[in-house]
Amino acid sequence: MQPPLVHLVGAGPGDPDLLTLRAARLLQLADVLVHDRLVGQGVLELANPRARRIDVGKAAGRHAMAQQQINELLVELAAPDRVVVRLKGGDPFVFGRGGEEAVHLLRHGIRVEVVPGITAALGCAASVGIPLTHRGLARSVRFVTGHCRGDEALELDWEGLADPETTLVVYMGTAQIGEIADRLIGHGLSPTTPVAVISDGCSPAQRVVRCALDGVAAVPTGGRPTLYVIGRVVDVVDHEAELVGVLPIDPRLFEVAGHG
Ligand SMILES: C[S@@+](CC[C@H](N)C(=O)[O-])C[C@H]1O[C@@H](n2cnc3c(N)ncnc32)[C@H](O)[C@@H]1O
């Protein structure tokens, strides 16, 4: 008999329309669904109604369940003929500790399937019309986390990050964004570099504030999941036009495709 299997599934940035088909199919097949806080309600509603649901959600600084406990829970749940879906916001392998879960499961002889999801950087940028790379403006993009463990200082490659031709996307940066801005400016990035502060991206509650790098620390985020996109690409598209972004899909398209 094959060893048991856990599906480590990316739920994308919030909007259920941005799930992969594979994620949606697995949600419908799930016997057990282990999810975290950032998974949108609309995504959870797609899951098998008979599935056992376990919320291991974490709010900033308040762990509902420690990572080690989550790892152990997944090992306990894994069983032959049981579809165990571990659903994580965005992509499981981008700042989601999915790698730790995969390693732990594999060490216990459990197979792991990883289903990628649209990470917040890609979802939020598309949703507000920011091309993360753009010929002549940005030839690379970097994803960094502003989160530090305990009292650790935030040590990033400031020299490399303060490159006007790199788009920088900061996850979990709210507590440190003032320091991040100061360090980037201190390493030569212009204080007028445009920034988009995107909270609750790809959801009906999405909020976007555009500002300059030297003013970003003053933007309130209200404790909501927030992403910072820093770089010249933020101003490529005329945002007043409101012609770009992820739009609610016309349900008639699904009927035509036979999914209605
Ligand atoms: C623990 S990380 C998880 C990232 C996730 N694995 C991904 O690929 O998007 C959580 C951080 O991602 C960002 N984030 C996730 N979803 C978001 C959303 N819908 N809008 C804005 N930021 C989001 C925020 O910076 C949040 O603090």
The ligand as a MOL file (V3000), in Angstrom:
LIG
                    3D

  0  0  0     0  0            999 V3000
M  V30 BEGIN CTAB
M  V30 COUNTS 27 29 0 0 0
M  V30 BEGIN ATOM
M  V30 1 C 2.5780 34.6000 6.4280 0
M  V30 2 S 2.6030 35.5260 4.9490 0 CHG=1
M  V30 3 C 1.8620 34.3550 3.8730 0
M  V30 4 C 2.1320 34.6310 2.4310 0
M  V30 5 C 1.4310 33.6390 1.5100 0
M  V30 6 N 1.9940 32.3130 1.6360 0
M  V30 7 C 1.5030 34.0800 0.0540 0
M  V30 8 O 2.1160 33.4070 -0.7630 0
M  V30 9 O 0.8900 35.1040 -0.2530 0 CHG=-1
M  V30 10 C 1.3250 36.6670 5.2560 0
M  V30 11 C 1.5820 38.0370 4.6280 0
M  V30 12 O 1.2950 37.9860 3.2310 0
M  V30 13 C 0.7410 39.2340 2.8220 0
M  V30 14 N -0.6060 38.9750 2.3150 0
M  V30 15 C -1.1930 37.7740 2.2100 0
M  V30 16 N -2.4250 37.8960 1.6630 0
M  V30 17 C -2.6010 39.2210 1.4250 0
M  V30 18 C -3.6510 39.9810 0.8530 0
M  V30 19 N -4.7850 39.4150 0.4300 0
M  V30 20 N -3.4890 41.3290 0.7520 0
M  V30 21 C -2.3500 41.9200 1.1730 0
M  V30 22 N -1.3200 41.2390 1.7060 0
M  V30 23 C -1.4430 39.9210 1.8300 0
M  V30 24 C 0.7540 40.1470 4.0180 0
M  V30 25 O 1.9710 40.8540 4.0230 0
M  V30 26 C 0.6970 39.1470 5.1490 0
M  V30 27 O 1.2180 39.6820 6.3360 0
M  V30 END ATOM
M  V30 BEGIN BOND
M  V30 1 1 1 2
M  V30 2 1 2 3
M  V30 3 1 2 10
M  V30 4 1 3 4
M  V30 5 1 4 5
M  V30 6 1 5 6
M  V30 7 1 5 7
M  V30 8 2 7 8
M  V30 9 1 7 9
M  V30 10 1 10 11
M  V30 11 1 11 12
M  V30 12 1 11 26
M  V30 13 1 12 13
M  V30 14 1 13 14
M  V30 15 1 13 24
M  V30 16 1 14 15
M  V30 17 1 14 23
M  V30 18 2 15 16
M  V30 19 1 16 17
M  V30 20 1 17 18
M  V30 21 2 17 23
M  V30 22 1 18 19
M  V30 23 2 18 20
M  V30 24 1 20 21
M  V30 25 2 21 22
M  V30 26 1 22 23
M  V30 27 1 24 25
M  V30 28 1 24 26
M  V30 29 1 26 27
M  V30 END BOND
M  V30 END CTAB
M  END
